[in-house]
Amino acid sequence: MERLIGTVARGTRAPIVRKGDDIVKIVTQSVLNAVEKGNFSLNDRDVIAVSEAVVARAQSNYASVDQIAADIG
């Protein structure tokens, strides 16, 4: 079989993640909702990536603008 399509990347909308949120649940539900409404399917070997920023927010591991400004000033 000739491969005619390369890598396809999709951004998925999800709720804002806050400290303590279950990101596995949020990501899973967001992806399944996108599949249901987005006219595409998930296949074996598909990769779901979550940005470090989302993980950091769930872990409360980030600096606020005020903290950065205080550090600089």
Summary of the structure (lengths in Angstrom):
residues: 73
radius of gyration: 17.0
end to end distance: 60.8
largest distance: 60.8
contacts: 112
relative contact order: 0.16
helix: 42%
strand: 0%
